[in-house]
Amino acid sequence: MGSQVELWLDSGIRSGQDVLKAIALGARGTMIGRPHLYGLGAFGGAGVTRCLEILAKELDVSMAFCGHTDIRAVGRDILHPDSIPH
């Protein structure tokens, strides 16, 4: 699709690692549904906030493991070659 289409992933995002993989595969961004609803159900608004904090921390740690500090620098090079769909 290249730069002709802006791709957003809206399914299956459960962790910061999922966000990182989606970005590495070319998504412009991701949406989360279930994780923040779990937080809401368990702890109300504070649970949603905590859920987002956890996702952000997981993303930061995952990027650091891959040698990145800026999400804009993430590309397919962080993925194992056998895991990339053809």
MMTF fields as JSON, N, C-alpha, C and O atoms, coordinates in Angstrom:
{
  "mmtfVersion": "1.0.0",
  "mmtfProducer": "UNKNOWN",
  "numBonds": 343,
  "numAtoms": 344,
  "numGroups": 86,
  "numChains": 1,
  "numModels": 1,
  "chainsPerModel": [1],
  "groupsPerChain": [86],
  "chainIdList": ["A"],
  "bondAtomList": [4, 2, 8, 6, 12, 10, 16, 14, 20, 18, 24, 22, 28, 26, 32, 30, 36, 34, 40, 38, 44, 42, 48, 46, 52, 50, 56, 54, 60, 58, 64, 62, 68, 66, 72, 70, 76, 74, 80, 78, 84, 82, 88, 86, 92, 90, 96, 94, 100, 98, 104, 102, 108, 106, 112, 110, 116, 114, 120, 118, 124, 122, 128, 126, 132, 130, 136, 134, 140, 138, 144, 142, 148, 146, 152, 150, 156, 154, 160, 158, 164, 162, 168, 166, 172, 170, 176, 174, 180, 178, 184, 182, 188, 186, 192, 190, 196, 194, 200, 198, 204, 202, 208, 206, 212, 210, 216, 214, 220, 218, 224, 222, 228, 226, 232, 230, 236, 234, 240, 238, 244, 242, 248, 246, 252, 250, 256, 254, 260, 258, 264, 262, 268, 266, 272, 270, 276, 274, 280, 278, 284, 282, 288, 286, 292, 290, 296, 294, 300, 298, 304, 302, 308, 306, 312, 310, 316, 314, 320, 318, 324, 322, 328, 326, 332, 330, 336, 334, 340, 338],
  "bondOrderList": [1, 1, 1, 1, 1, 1, 1, 1, 1, 1, 1, 1, 1, 1, 1, 1, 1, 1, 1, 1, 1, 1, 1, 1, 1, 1, 1, 1, 1, 1, 1, 1, 1, 1, 1, 1, 1, 1, 1, 1, 1, 1, 1, 1, 1, 1, 1, 1, 1, 1, 1, 1, 1, 1, 1, 1, 1, 1, 1, 1, 1, 1, 1, 1, 1, 1, 1, 1, 1, 1, 1, 1, 1, 1, 1, 1, 1, 1, 1, 1, 1, 1, 1, 1, 1],
  "groupList": [{"groupName": "MET", "atomNameList": ["N", "CA", "C", "O"], "elementList": ["N", "C", "C", "O"], "formalChargeList": [0, 0, 0, 0], "bondAtomList": [1, 0, 2, 1, 3, 2], "bondOrderList": [1, 1, 2], "singleLetterCode": "M", "chemCompType": "L-PEPTIDE LINKING"}, {"groupName": "GLY", "atomNameList": ["N", "CA", "C", "O"], "elementList": ["N", "C", "C", "O"], "formalChargeList": [0, 0, 0, 0], "bondAtomList": [1, 0, 2, 1, 3, 2], "bondOrderList": [1, 1, 2], "singleLetterCode": "G", "chemCompType": "PEPTIDE LINKING"}, {"groupName": "SER", "atomNameList": ["N", "CA", "C", "O"], "elementList": ["N", "C", "C", "O"], "formalChargeList": [0, 0, 0, 0], "bondAtomList": [1, 0, 2, 1, 3, 2], "bondOrderList": [1, 1, 2], "singleLetterCode": "S", "chemCompType": "L-PEPTIDE LINKING"}, {"groupName": "GLN", "atomNameList": ["N", "CA", "C", "O"], "elementList": ["N", "C", "C", "O"], "formalChargeList": [0, 0, 0, 0], "bondAtomList": [1, 0, 2, 1, 3, 2], "bondOrderList": [1, 1, 2], "singleLetterCode": "Q", "chemCompType": "L-PEPTIDE LINKING"}, {"groupName": "VAL", "atomNameList": ["N", "CA", "C", "O"], "elementList": ["N", "C", "C", "O"], "formalChargeList": [0, 0, 0, 0], "bondAtomList": [1, 0, 2, 1, 3, 2], "bondOrderList": [1, 1, 2], "singleLetterCode": "V", "chemCompType": "L-PEPTIDE LINKING"}, {"groupName": "GLU", "atomNameList": ["N", "CA", "C", "O"], "elementList": ["N", "C", "C", "O"], "formalChargeList": [0, 0, 0, 0], "bondAtomList": [1, 0, 2, 1, 3, 2], "bondOrderList": [1, 1, 2], "singleLetterCode": "E", "chemCompType": "L-PEPTIDE LINKING"}, {"groupName": "LEU", "atomNameList": ["N", "CA", "C", "O"], "elementList": ["N", "C", "C", "O"], "formalChargeList": [0, 0, 0, 0], "bondAtomList": [1, 0, 2, 1, 3, 2], "bondOrderList": [1, 1, 2], "singleLetterCode": "L", "chemCompType": "L-PEPTIDE LINKING"}, {"groupName": "TRP", "atomNameList": ["N", "CA", "C", "O"], "elementList": ["N", "C", "C", "O"], "formalChargeList": [0, 0, 0, 0], "bondAtomList": [1, 0, 2, 1, 3, 2], "bondOrderList": [1, 1, 2], "singleLetterCode": "W", "chemCompType": "L-PEPTIDE LINKING"}, {"groupName": "ASP", "atomNameList": ["N", "CA", "C", "O"], "elementList": ["N", "C", "C", "O"], "formalChargeList": [0, 0, 0, 0], "bondAtomList": [1, 0, 2, 1, 3, 2], "bondOrderList": [1, 1, 2], "singleLetterCode": "D", "chemCompType": "L-PEPTIDE LINKING"}, {"groupName": "ILE", "atomNameList": ["N", "CA", "C", "O"], "elementList": ["N", "C", "C", "O"], "formalChargeList": [0, 0, 0, 0], "bondAtomList": [1, 0, 2, 1, 3, 2], "bondOrderList": [1, 1, 2], "singleLetterCode": "I", "chemCompType": "L-PEPTIDE LINKING"}, {"groupName": "ARG", "atomNameList": ["N", "CA", "C", "O"], "elementList": ["N", "C", "C", "O"], "formalChargeList": [0, 0, 0, 0], "bondAtomList": [1, 0, 2, 1, 3, 2], "bondOrderList": [1, 1, 2], "singleLetterCode": "R", "chemCompType": "L-PEPTIDE LINKING"}, {"groupName": "LYS", "atomNameList": ["N", "CA", "C", "O"], "elementList": ["N", "C", "C", "O"], "formalChargeList": [0, 0, 0, 0], "bondAtomList": [1, 0, 2, 1, 3, 2], "bondOrderList": [1, 1, 2], "singleLetterCode": "K", "chemCompType": "L-PEPTIDE LINKING"}, {"groupName": "ALA", "atomNameList": ["N", "CA", "C", "O"], "elementList": ["N", "C", "C", "O"], "formalChargeList": [0, 0, 0, 0], "bondAtomList": [1, 0, 2, 1, 3, 2], "bondOrderList": [1, 1, 2], "singleLetterCode": "A", "chemCompType": "L-PEPTIDE LINKING"}, {"groupName": "THR", "atomNameList": ["N", "CA", "C", "O"], "elementList": ["N", "C", "C", "O"], "formalChargeList": [0, 0, 0, 0], "bondAtomList": [1, 0, 2, 1, 3, 2], "bondOrderList": [1, 1, 2], "singleLetterCode": "T", "chemCompType": "L-PEPTIDE LINKING"}, {"groupName": "PRO", "atomNameList": ["N", "CA", "C", "O"], "elementList": ["N", "C", "C", "O"], "formalChargeList": [0, 0, 0, 0], "bondAtomList": [1, 0, 2, 1, 3, 2], "bondOrderList": [1, 1, 2], "singleLetterCode": "P", "chemCompType": "L-PEPTIDE LINKING"}, {"groupName": "HIS", "atomNameList": ["N", "CA", "C", "O"], "elementList": ["N", "C", "C", "O"], "formalChargeList": [0, 0, 0, 0], "bondAtomList": [1, 0, 2, 1, 3, 2], "bondOrderList": [1, 1, 2], "singleLetterCode": "H", "chemCompType": "L-PEPTIDE LINKING"}, {"groupName": "TYR", "atomNameList": ["N", "CA", "C", "O"], "elementList": ["N", "C", "C", "O"], "formalChargeList": [0, 0, 0, 0], "bondAtomList": [1, 0, 2, 1, 3, 2], "bondOrderList": [1, 1, 2], "singleLetterCode": "Y", "chemCompType": "L-PEPTIDE LINKING"}, {"groupName": "PHE", "atomNameList": ["N", "CA", "C", "O"], "elementList": ["N", "C", "C", "O"], "formalChargeList": [0, 0, 0, 0], "bondAtomList": [1, 0, 2, 1, 3, 2], "bondOrderList": [1, 1, 2], "singleLetterCode": "F", "chemCompType": "L-PEPTIDE LINKING"}, {"groupName": "CYS", "atomNameList": ["N", "CA", "C", "O"], "elementList": ["N", "C", "C", "O"], "formalChargeList": [0, 0, 0, 0], "bondAtomList": [1, 0, 2, 1, 3, 2], "bondOrderList": [1, 1, 2], "singleLetterCode": "C", "chemCompType": "L-PEPTIDE LINKING"}],
  "groupTypeList": [0, 1, 2, 3, 4, 5, 6, 7, 6, 8, 2, 1, 9, 10, 2, 1, 3, 8, 4, 6, 11, 12, 9, 12, 6, 1, 12, 10, 1, 13, 0, 9, 1, 10, 14, 15, 6, 16, 1, 6, 1, 12, 17, 1, 1, 12, 1, 4, 13, 10, 18, 6, 5, 9, 6, 12, 11, 5, 6, 8, 4, 2, 0, 12, 17, 18, 1, 15, 13, 8, 9, 10, 12, 4, 1, 10, 8, 9, 6, 15, 14, 8, 2, 9, 14, 15],
  "groupIdList": [1, 2, 3, 4, 5, 6, 7, 8, 9, 10, 11, 12, 13, 14, 15, 16, 17, 18, 19, 20, 21, 22, 23, 24, 25, 26, 27, 28, 29, 30, 31, 32, 33, 34, 35, 36, 37, 38, 39, 40, 41, 42, 43, 44, 45, 46, 47, 48, 49, 50, 51, 52, 53, 54, 55, 56, 57, 58, 59, 60, 61, 62, 63, 64, 65, 66, 67, 68, 69, 70, 71, 72, 73, 74, 75, 76, 77, 78, 79, 80, 81, 82, 83, 84, 85, 86],
  "secStructList": [7, 6, 6, 1, 1, 7, 7, 3, 3, 7, 1, 7, 7, 7, 1, 2, 2, 2, 2, 2, 2, 2, 2, 2, 6, 6, 7, 1, 3, 3, 7, 7, 1, 2, 2, 2, 2, 2, 2, 2, 2, 2, 2, 2, 2, 2, 2, 2, 2, 2, 2, 2, 2, 2, 2, 2, 2, 2, 2, 2, 2, 2, 2, 2, 2, 6, 6, 7, 1, 7, 4, 4, 4, 7, 7, 4, 4, 4, 1, 7, 4, 4, 4, 1, 7, 7],
  "xCoordList": [0.821, 0.0, 0.864, 0.446, 2.063, 2.958, 2.372, 1.75, 2.57, 2.071, 0.72, 0.229, 0.117, -1.158, -2.337, -3.37, -2.189, -3.273, -2.755, -1.671, -3.528, -3.178, -3.847, -5.072, -3.05, -3.543, -3.569, -2.573, -4.711, -4.868, -5.342, -6.229, -4.756, -5.14, -6.139, -5.903, -7.243, -8.311, -8.8, -10.006, -7.896, -8.327, -7.144, -6.056, -7.357, -6.341, -5.234, -4.263, -5.341, -4.298, -4.543, -5.539, -3.62, -3.755, -2.56, -2.606, -1.48, -0.263, 0.545, 0.278, 1.534, 2.454, 3.224, 3.582, 3.48, 4.171, 3.32, 3.847, 2.011, 1.112, 1.14, 1.133, 1.172, 1.255, 2.544, 2.53, 3.652, 4.949, 4.957, 5.448, 4.419, 4.376, 3.525, 3.893, 2.401, 1.531, 2.244, 2.164, 2.93, 3.67, 4.786, 5.006, 5.489, 6.584, 6.08, 6.806, 4.851, 4.27, 3.657, 3.137, 3.72, 3.28, 2.034, 1.606, 1.435, 0.248, 0.636, 1.703, -0.219, -0.01, -0.28, 0.323, -1.184, -1.542, -2.436, -2.777, -2.811, -3.686, -4.794, -4.697, -5.831, -6.922, -7.018, -6.699, -7.451, -7.627, -9.087, -9.706, -9.614, -10.999, -11.081, -11.429, -10.759, -10.911, -10.055, -10.583, -8.774, -7.959, -8.502, -8.567, -8.889, -9.369, -10.747, -11.105, -11.52, -12.81, -12.626, -13.4, -11.595, -11.281, -10.932, -11.4, -10.107, -9.744, -10.948, -11.079, -11.831, -13.044, -13.923, -14.432, -14.101, -14.946, -14.387, -15.138, -13.075, -12.455, -12.314, -12.545, -11.935, -11.592, -12.131, -11.664, -13.104, -13.666, -12.658, -11.779, -12.804, -11.926, -10.459, -9.603, -10.167, -8.774, -8.216, -7.024, -9.072, -8.644, -8.284, -7.348, -9.032, -8.719, -7.366, -6.527, -7.167, -5.886, -4.746, -3.715, -4.921, -3.866, -3.599, -2.445, -4.629, -4.474, -3.618, -2.706, -3.901, -3.129, -1.685, -0.768, -1.48, -0.111, 0.656, 1.826, -0.005, 0.639, 0.988, 2.098, 0.054, 0.321, 1.493, 2.353, 1.526, 2.62, 3.956, 4.961, 3.973, 5.211, 5.671, 6.857, 4.741, 5.09, 5.67, 6.635, 5.082, 5.583, 6.988, 7.867, 7.205, 8.539, 9.585, 10.671, 9.265, 10.209, 10.477, 11.624, 9.433, 9.592, 10.445, 11.291, 10.228, 11.05, 12.503, 13.416, 12.717, 14.086, 14.787, 15.963, 14.072, 14.66, 15.08, 16.005, 14.392, 14.703, 15.682, 16.033, 16.114, 17.082, 16.479, 17.171, 15.2, 14.528, 13.975, 13.55, 13.99, 13.348, 12.25, 11.498, 12.16, 11.183, 10.349, 10.892, 9.056, 8.164, 8.231, 7.986, 8.561, 8.64, 9.815, 9.85, 10.772, 11.95, 11.763, 12.623, 10.65, 10.417, 10.024, 9.181, 10.65, 10.338, 10.363, 10.534, 10.195, 10.149, 11.429, 11.424, 12.512, 13.789, 13.773, 14.641, 12.807, 12.758, 12.08, 12.151, 11.425, 10.673, 11.534, 12.445, 11.245, 11.912, 11.432, 10.228, 12.347, 11.947, 10.833, 10.0, 10.809, 9.78, 8.407, 7.411, 8.342, 7.058, 6.342, 5.204, 6.994, 6.395, 5.529, 6.013, 4.241, 3.371, 3.823, 4.289, 3.684, 4.091, 2.885, 3.023],
  "yCoordList": [-1.187, 0.0, 1.25, 2.299, 1.141, 2.289, 3.455, 3.28, 4.637, 5.835, 6.281, 7.347, 5.489, 5.861, 5.659, 6.314, 4.762, 4.441, 4.516, 4.019, 5.136, 5.174, 3.988, 3.863, 3.123, 1.888, 2.0, 2.372, 1.676, 1.629, 0.224, -0.323, -0.353, -1.692, -1.578, -0.864, -2.28, -2.164, -3.535, -3.771, -4.423, -5.722, -6.46, -6.481, -7.051, -7.91, -7.206, -7.852, -5.914, -5.199, -5.408, -4.943, -6.112, -6.41, -5.932, -5.931, -5.522, -5.148, -4.139, -3.894, -3.565, -2.671, -3.386, -2.783, -4.675, -5.461, -5.558, -5.504, -5.701, -5.751, -4.427, -4.414, -3.326, -2.007, -1.908, -1.46, -2.326, -2.256, -3.09, -2.638, -4.294, -5.154, -4.524, -4.57, -3.943, -3.314, -2.151, -1.999, -1.344, -0.213, -0.721, -0.181, -1.759, -2.328, -2.879, -2.867, -3.356, -3.901, -2.825, -3.127, -1.572, -0.479, 0.264, 1.185, -0.112, 0.606, 2.011, 2.213, 2.957, 4.334, 4.423, 5.233, 3.588, 3.57, 2.384, 1.603, 2.262, 1.173, 1.724, 2.82, 0.944, 1.263, 0.124, -1.022, 0.446, -0.606, -0.602, 0.454, -1.762, -1.874, -2.541, -1.918, -3.805, -4.594, -4.151, -4.03, -3.905, -3.594, -2.434, -2.532, -1.348, -0.233, -0.525, 0.028, -1.387, -1.765, -2.639, -2.548, -3.489, -4.273, -3.334, -3.514, -2.336, -1.36, -0.604, -0.377, -0.214, 0.505, -0.35, 0.12, -1.608, -2.506, -2.782, -2.93, -2.852, -3.191, -1.992, -2.109, -0.83, 0.304, 1.644, 2.693, 1.621, 2.875, 3.672, 3.107, 4.983, 5.862, 5.684, 5.769, 5.437, 5.217, 3.954, 3.878, 2.974, 1.741, 1.956, 1.342, 2.834, 3.166, 3.863, 3.543, 4.817, 5.525, 4.558, 4.628, 3.658, 2.686, 1.762, 1.439, 1.344, 0.495, 1.195, 0.587, 2.461, 3.213, 3.399, 3.358, 3.601, 3.707, 2.406, 2.421, 1.284, -0.024, -0.257, -0.689, 0.026, -0.141, 0.732, 0.284, 1.974, 2.882, 2.372, 2.427, 1.877, 1.344, 0.101, -0.041, -0.794, -1.993, -1.609, -2.217, -0.604, -0.148, 0.426, 0.119, 1.255, 1.827, 0.746, 0.8, -0.231, -1.316, -2.149, -2.494, -2.469, -3.268, -2.541, -3.153, -1.237, -0.463, -0.448, -0.562, -0.307, -0.298, -1.62, -1.633, -2.733, -4.042, -4.124, -4.856, -3.368, -3.363, -2.25, -2.095, -1.486, -0.422, 0.88, 1.693, 1.092, 2.312, 3.097, 2.524, 4.417, 5.287, 6.128, 6.81, 6.078, 6.873, 5.94, 5.244, 5.926, 5.033, 5.307, 4.409, 6.543, 6.881, 6.202, 6.128, 5.709, 5.045, 3.533, 2.848, 3.013, 1.567, 1.114, 1.727, 0.032, -0.532, -2.048, -2.639, -2.666, -4.129, -4.796, -5.986, -4.055, -4.64, -5.214, -6.017, -4.82, -5.351, -6.714, -7.392, -7.116, -8.366, -9.528, -9.35, -10.701, -11.913, -12.156, -12.113, -12.41, -12.554, -13.576, -13.373, -14.658, -15.682, -15.259, -15.922, -14.159, -13.731, -12.716, -12.344, -12.264, -11.25, -11.925, -12.774, -11.549, -12.137, -11.733, -10.613, -12.642, -12.356, -12.21, -11.968],
  "zCoordList": [0.0, 0.0, 0.0, -0.49, 0.547, 0.559, 1.316, 2.363, 0.788, 1.46, 0.913, 1.282, 0.046, -0.555, 0.392, 0.248, 1.35, 2.27, 3.7, 4.005, 4.564, 5.979, 6.656, 6.633, 7.256, 7.853, 9.374, 9.995, 9.964, 11.414, 11.776, 11.121, 12.809, 13.244, 14.387, 15.362, 14.261, 15.253, 15.696, 15.761, 15.996, 16.485, 17.087, 16.512, 18.221, 18.813, 19.564, 19.956, 19.779, 20.519, 22.01, 22.565, 22.638, 24.066, 24.88, 26.111, 24.191, 24.924, 24.117, 22.94, 24.78, 24.092, 23.0, 21.988, 23.201, 22.176, 20.91, 19.799, 21.077, 19.922, 19.157, 17.926, 19.888, 19.254, 18.446, 17.299, 19.043, 18.369, 17.089, 16.055, 17.158, 15.967, 14.865, 13.692, 15.237, 14.24, 13.553, 12.334, 14.333, 13.766, 12.861, 11.777, 13.307, 12.51, 11.182, 10.188, 11.163, 9.93, 9.034, 7.96, 9.48, 8.626, 9.048, 8.353, 10.176, 10.638, 11.092, 11.672, 10.83, 11.287, 12.788, 13.492, 13.26, 14.668, 14.964, 14.076, 16.226, 16.641, 17.521, 18.072, 17.632, 18.547, 19.543, 19.228, 20.724, 21.722, 22.148, 22.282, 22.353, 22.782, 24.133, 25.136, 24.143, 25.354, 26.531, 27.636, 26.354, 27.534, 28.371, 29.597, 27.721, 28.54, 29.129, 30.169, 28.474, 29.057, 30.293, 31.246, 30.272, 31.473, 32.625, 33.749, 32.333, 33.359, 33.878, 35.081, 32.962, 33.346, 34.238, 35.256, 33.856, 34.642, 36.022, 36.986, 36.115, 37.393, 38.322, 39.525, 37.766, 38.632, 38.148, 38.592, 37.247, 36.755, 35.931, 35.279, 35.974, 35.204, 35.535, 34.655, 36.804, 37.207, 36.559, 36.261, 36.344, 35.69, 34.229, 33.717, 33.555, 32.163, 32.099, 31.257, 32.997, 33.051, 33.294, 32.624, 34.245, 34.562, 33.38, 33.098, 32.701, 31.516, 30.468, 29.908, 30.199, 29.21, 29.659, 28.839, 30.955, 31.481, 31.275, 30.893, 31.528, 31.355, 29.887, 29.575, 28.987, 27.554, 27.109, 26.351, 27.58, 27.21, 27.733, 27.025, 28.969, 29.548, 28.791, 28.495, 28.478, 27.702, 26.346, 25.882, 25.717, 24.422, 24.562, 23.756, 25.576, 25.812, 26.038, 25.461, 26.874, 27.176, 25.925, 25.642, 25.183, 23.964, 22.935, 22.283, 22.786, 21.854, 22.313, 21.496, 23.618, 24.148, 23.864, 23.502, 24.025, 23.708, 22.241, 21.89, 21.395, 19.955, 19.579, 18.41, 20.567, 20.31, 19.827, 19.213, 20.094, 19.642, 20.828, 21.831, 20.688, 21.672, 21.028, 21.723, 19.705, 18.962, 18.083, 17.226, 18.289, 17.544, 16.042, 15.237, 15.663, 14.234, 13.539, 12.311, 14.314, 13.735, 13.606, 13.053, 14.109, 14.099, 12.696, 12.041, 12.251, 10.941, 10.99, 12.056, 9.852, 9.758, 10.236, 10.55, 10.295, 10.693, 12.105, 12.449, 12.929, 14.297, 14.367, 15.392, 13.284, 13.277, 12.811, 12.002, 13.316, 12.835, 11.406, 11.15, 10.475, 9.063, 8.816, 7.933, 9.574, 9.369, 9.877, 9.588, 10.633, 11.193, 10.308, 10.593, 9.243, 8.38, 7.323, 6.575, 7.255, 6.234, 4.833, 4.621, 3.895, 2.509, 1.626, 0.427]
}
